[in-house]
Structures are given as structure tokens and as C-alpha cells.
Amino acid sequence: MSLCILIFSEIQISFFIITSTLIKALYQNIHIQKIRYDYIYIFRDKLYIYLYIDALNKR
């Protein structure tokens, strides 16, 4: 199991959801098990969220 830490602004979250769907479709050996929001904070009037992705390698 691998853990990826990503930072997105609120505009990029919807793009990330589309991207994660494409990753699951293109790479069948990777299965995204869970996405959770850990840290939410505001910096310079922008919303940033740490997204933790639990991915399982099917190989």
C-alpha cells in the first residue's frame, strides 16, 4: 500500500476527481481504495486541502 499526499486549491478538486477516475480506468493494476481529507486551511484567500490517497497495487 502506498500513500500519496497532494495539495489542491478548491478549483482543482473537481479536476482531481476526474483525474482519479481516469487513473483507475487507464491503470488497472492500481486501485484507489480511499480518499480522505486530513488538513483544511486557508492561505492568501485560497482553500488548500491535503488529500490522502490509499492505493493498492494489484500486481
C-alpha positions as CSV (number, residue, x, y, z in Angstrom):
1,M,0.0,0.0,0.0
2,S,1.3,3.4,-0.9
3,L,0.3,6.8,0.4
4,C,0.2,9.9,-1.8
5,I,-0.1,13.4,-0.4
6,L,-1.5,16.0,-2.7
7,I,-2.4,19.7,-2.2
8,F,-5.2,21.2,-4.2
9,S,-7.0,24.5,-4.3
10,E,-10.8,24.5,-4.2
11,I,-10.9,25.0,-8.0
12,Q,-8.7,22.0,-8.6
13,I,-10.7,19.5,-6.5
14,S,-13.3,18.8,-9.2
15,F,-10.4,18.3,-11.7
16,F,-8.8,15.9,-9.3
17,I,-11.9,13.8,-9.1
18,I,-11.9,13.4,-12.9
19,T,-8.2,12.7,-12.9
20,S,-8.5,9.9,-10.3
21,T,-11.3,8.3,-12.3
22,L,-9.0,8.3,-15.4
23,I,-6.2,6.8,-13.4
24,K,-8.4,4.0,-12.3
25,A,-9.5,3.4,-15.9
26,L,-6.1,3.6,-17.6
27,Y,-4.1,1.7,-15.0
28,Q,-5.9,-1.4,-14.0
29,N,-3.1,-2.5,-11.6
30,I,-3.8,0.4,-9.3
31,H,-6.9,0.5,-7.2
32,I,-7.7,3.7,-5.2
33,Q,-9.3,2.4,-2.0
34,K,-9.9,5.5,-0.1
35,I,-9.6,9.3,-0.3
36,R,-9.8,11.3,2.9
37,Y,-9.5,14.9,3.8
38,D,-7.0,15.5,6.6
39,Y,-5.9,19.1,6.8
40,I,-8.0,22.0,5.5
41,Y,-6.6,25.5,5.8
42,I,-6.8,28.9,4.1
43,F,-3.7,30.7,2.9
44,R,-3.9,34.0,1.0
45,D,-7.7,33.7,0.4
46,K,-7.3,30.2,-1.2
47,L,-8.5,26.9,0.2
48,Y,-6.0,24.2,0.4
49,I,-6.7,20.6,1.2
50,Y,-4.4,17.7,1.9
51,L,-5.8,14.7,0.1
52,Y,-4.6,11.3,1.3
53,I,-5.0,8.5,-1.2
54,D,-4.7,4.9,-0.2
55,A,-3.7,3.0,-3.4
56,L,-3.3,-0.8,-3.6
57,N,-1.1,-2.2,-6.3
58,K,-2.8,-5.2,-7.9
59,R,0.4,-6.7,-9.3
